């Protein structure tokens, strides 16, 4: 079983038909006071743990989530239960709301947003030791920084391999915490900006980081990804790009699902790229879906080889 830790959140996305740059005066940036009239609003199930777990469920990988939610979580819980994600280890906090991400997106896909942590602050009180089933891999995705380090320590103590994905919490993780999370990780993953920041903060080269982990994955958005500084993975071509948000979490799910099946790293990366392809074709991070046959056909059409999942 794959245990996914990280945030559970509602993504509230508003679309602004204009451009932010037309409303922002560079010489007044120190005193911004703006409001954008948007023409659409969508409320989606999101958060790093929810996104990754949902995509793993599409690949029929046995998955559980260890995270905190609030008093408004019922609809999201029912959604995860329906697709086969084990929600037994999600702690529902009766006095808090589930985390929320409020974002305004302009016509160039620039974003201005705010994240309300809500029940996510309780993640630091959770423990991997509460999980009864056998855990084959833990995915530590962005949530409360102390919770991330706790999960890394607990995984190490129980000799469970883990994926360390510091992501948006990089600014809040101290250098010491960052080192703790990385040094015992099976897999370290981040985008090119995040990897550059890790190298700068820890004064390490990419080669030196690779000596600390078994697998180093750098995602490169529309340029694909690179594994262990040498295996280049191209993208799977989407039919259309509607919303790139969530593609990274989809990639993580695809890669780890392939990895636990013992597939080679290149194929794992290509599985990740194919799942990400589905994610960008829909608005919202958990709005896409596919059957096993649809997935295998798309994988073959993009990478020229057959696969079974």
C-alpha positions in Angstrom: 0.0 0.0 0.0 1.1 3.6 -0.7 0.5 6.0 2.2 0.1 9.6 1.0 0.6 12.4 3.4 0.1 16.1 2.6 -2.6 18.7 2.4 -6.3 18.2 1.7 -7.9 21.3 0.4 -10.7 22.9 -1.5 -9.4 24.8 -4.5 -11.6 27.9 -5.3 -10.6 29.1 -8.7 -11.8 32.4 -10.1 -11.0 33.4 -13.7 -10.2 37.0 -14.6 -10.7 37.7 -18.4 -8.0 40.4 -18.4 -4.3 40.6 -17.6 -2.9 41.4 -14.2 -0.1 43.4 -15.7 -2.7 45.9 -17.1 -3.9 46.7 -13.5 -0.6 46.7 -11.7 1.5 49.9 -11.7 5.2 49.1 -11.1 5.9 52.4 -9.3 3.0 51.7 -6.9 3.8 48.0 -6.1 4.6 48.9 -2.5 1.0 49.9 -1.9 -1.2 47.5 -3.9 -4.9 47.7 -3.3 -6.7 45.8 -6.1 -9.8 43.8 -6.8 -10.5 41.8 -9.9 -13.9 41.2 -11.3 -14.0 37.6 -12.3 -16.4 35.9 -14.7 -16.3 32.3 -13.3 -15.8 30.4 -10.1 -15.2 26.7 -9.6 -14.8 24.8 -6.4 -12.7 21.7 -6.7 -11.3 18.9 -4.5 -7.5 19.5 -4.2 -4.5 19.6 -1.9 -1.4 17.6 -2.6 -2.4 14.4 -0.7 -5.9 14.4 -2.3 -4.5 15.0 -5.8 -1.9 12.3 -5.6 -4.2 9.8 -4.0 -6.9 10.4 -6.6 -4.4 9.8 -9.4 -3.1 6.6 -7.8 -6.6 5.3 -7.5 -7.1 5.8 -11.3 -4.1 3.5 -11.7 -5.7 1.1 -9.3 -2.8 1.3 -6.8 -3.8 0.5 -3.2 -3.7 3.9 -1.5 -4.5 5.5 1.9 -4.3 9.1 3.0 -2.9 10.3 6.3 -4.0 13.9 6.7 -6.3 16.3 8.6 -9.6 17.7 7.4 -12.2 20.0 8.8 -15.9 20.0 9.5 -16.8 20.7 5.9 -15.0 17.6 4.5 -17.9 15.1 4.0 -18.4 15.7 0.3 -14.6 15.3 -0.3 -14.5 12.2 1.8 -17.3 10.6 -0.2 -15.5 11.5 -3.4 -12.3 9.7 -2.2 -14.2 6.7 -0.9 -16.0 6.3 -4.2 -12.7 6.0 -6.2 -11.3 3.5 -3.7 -8.9 5.7 -1.6 -8.7 4.5 2.0 -9.9 7.5 4.1 -9.8 5.8 7.5 -6.7 7.7 8.6 -8.0 11.1 7.8 -8.6 13.0 11.0 -11.6 15.2 10.9 -11.4 18.3 13.1 -14.9 19.4 14.3 -13.7 22.9 15.2 -11.8 23.8 12.0 -12.5 24.1 8.3 -10.6 22.1 5.7 -7.7 24.0 4.1 -8.7 26.3 1.2 -6.8 27.7 -1.7 -8.4 30.9 -3.1 -6.9 31.9 -6.4 -7.6 34.4 -9.3 -6.2 33.3 -12.6 -5.8 35.8 -15.5 -6.1 35.0 -19.2 -2.3 34.3 -19.4 -2.5 31.7 -16.6 -0.8 34.1 -14.1 -2.1 33.4 -10.6 -2.7 35.5 -7.4 -3.8 33.4 -4.5 -4.0 32.8 -0.8 -3.9 29.5 1.1 -5.8 29.1 4.3 -4.2 26.2 6.2 -7.2 25.4 8.4 -7.2 21.8 9.7 -3.8 21.2 8.0 -2.1 22.6 11.1 -3.1 19.4 12.9 -1.1 17.2 10.6 1.9 17.4 13.0 -0.2 15.4 15.6 -0.6 12.5 13.2 1.6 9.4 13.1 2.4 6.8 10.5 2.4 4.4 13.5 -1.4 4.6 13.5 -1.7 2.8 10.1 -2.5 -0.9 10.5 -1.9 -2.1 7.0 1.5 -2.8 5.6 3.0 0.3 4.0 5.2 -0.2 0.9 6.0 3.5 0.3 5.2 6.8 2.0 4.8 9.9 -0.1 5.6 13.1 2.0 4.1 16.0 0.1 3.7 19.6 1.2 1.8 20.1 4.5 2.7 21.5 7.9 6.5 21.6 7.9 6.9 19.8 11.3 4.5 17.1 10.1 6.6 16.5 7.1 9.7 16.0 9.2 7.8 13.8 11.7 6.7 11.6 8.8 10.2 11.3 7.5 11.5 10.3 10.9 8.7 7.8 11.4 9.3 6.3 8.0 13.0 5.9 8.8 12.3 4.3 12.1 9.9 1.8 10.5 12.3 1.2 7.6 9.7 2.3 5.1 11.0 4.0 1.9 9.6 7.5 1.3 9.3 10.1 -1.3 10.3 13.6 -0.1 8.5 16.4 -2.0 9.1 19.7 -0.1 7.4 21.8 -2.9 5.6 24.9 -1.7 6.8 24.4 1.9 10.5 25.1 1.0 10.4 28.6 2.3 9.1 27.4 5.7 11.4 24.4 6.1 14.7 25.3 7.8 17.9 24.1 6.3 18.2 21.5 9.1 14.7 20.2 8.4 15.4 20.1 4.7 18.6 18.1 5.3 16.6 15.7 7.6 13.9 15.1 5.0 16.4 14.5 2.2 19.1 12.4 3.8 17.0 9.3 4.3 14.6 9.7 1.3 14.3 7.0 -1.4 13.1 9.6 -3.9 13.5 13.4 -3.9 11.3 15.3 -6.3 10.7 18.9 -7.2 10.5 21.3 -10.2 13.6 22.9 -11.6 13.2 26.1 -9.5 12.8 24.1 -6.3 15.8 22.0 -7.1 17.9 25.1 -7.7 16.7 26.5 -4.4 17.6 23.3 -2.5 21.1 23.3 -4.0 21.6 27.0 -3.1 20.4 26.6 0.4 22.3 23.5 1.2 25.3 24.4 -0.8 25.2 21.2 -2.8 25.4 20.3 -6.5 22.8 18.1 -8.2 25.4 15.3 -8.2 26.0 15.7 -4.4 22.3 15.5 -3.8 22.0 12.4 -5.8 24.5 10.7 -3.5 22.1 11.3 -0.6 19.0 9.8 -2.3 18.4 6.8 -4.6 16.3 8.7 -7.1 16.3 12.4 -7.9 13.5 13.7 -10.1 13.4 17.2 -11.5 10.2 18.2 -13.3 10.5 20.7 -16.1 6.9 21.7 -16.9 6.3 21.5 -20.7 9.9 20.3 -21.2 9.2 17.0 -19.4 11.4 15.8 -16.6 14.9 14.4 -15.9 15.7 11.5 -13.5 19.0 11.1 -11.8 20.4 14.0 -13.8 20.6 11.8 -17.0 17.4 10.1 -17.9 15.3 12.6 -20.0 11.6 12.1 -20.1 9.4 13.8 -22.7 5.8 14.9 -22.2 2.8 13.0 -23.3 0.9 15.2 -25.7 -2.5 16.4 -24.4 -5.5 16.8 -26.7 -5.8 20.3 -25.3 -4.4 22.3 -22.4 -7.1 23.6 -20.1 -5.5 23.9 -16.7 -1.9 23.0 -15.9 -2.5 23.1 -12.1 -2.3 19.5 -10.7 0.0 18.1 -13.4 2.9 17.8 -11.0 0.9 15.8 -8.5 -0.4 13.5 -11.3 3.2 12.9 -12.4 4.1 11.9 -8.8 1.3 9.4 -8.7 2.2 7.9 -12.0 5.9 7.6 -11.2 5.4 6.0 -7.8 2.8 3.5 -9.1 5.3 2.4 -11.8 8.1 2.3 -9.3 6.3 0.0 -6.9 5.7 -2.4 -9.8 9.4 -2.7 -10.3 9.5 -0.9 -13.7 12.6 0.8 -15.0 13.0 4.5 -14.2 12.4 5.7 -17.7 9.1 3.8 -17.9 8.1 5.2 -14.5 8.8 8.7 -15.7 6.8 8.1 -18.8 3.8 6.8 -16.8 4.0 10.0 -14.7 4.0 12.1 -17.9 1.0 10.2 -19.2 -1.0 10.7 -16.0 0.0 14.4 -16.1 -1.3 14.7 -19.6 -4.8 13.8 -18.5 -4.7 16.3 -15.6 -4.0 19.3 -17.8 -7.0 18.5 -20.1 -9.6 19.4 -17.4 -10.1 22.3 -15.1 -9.3 21.3 -11.5 -6.9 18.8 -10.2 -9.2 15.9 -9.7 -11.7 16.4 -12.6 -10.0 14.0 -15.1 -10.4 10.2 -15.3 -9.4 7.3 -17.5 -9.8 3.5 -17.8 -6.8 1.2 -17.8 -7.3 0.5 -21.5 -7.5 4.3 -22.3 -4.3 4.8 -20.3 -2.4 2.0 -21.9 -3.4 3.1 -25.4 -2.4 6.7 -24.7 0.9 5.6 -23.2 1.7 3.5 -26.3 0.8 6.3 -28.7 3.1 8.7 -27.0 6.1 6.5 -26.1 5.9 3.7 -28.7 5.8 0.8 -26.4 3.2 -1.3 -24.7 2.6 -1.2 -20.9 0.4 -3.0 -18.4 -0.8 -1.3 -15.2 
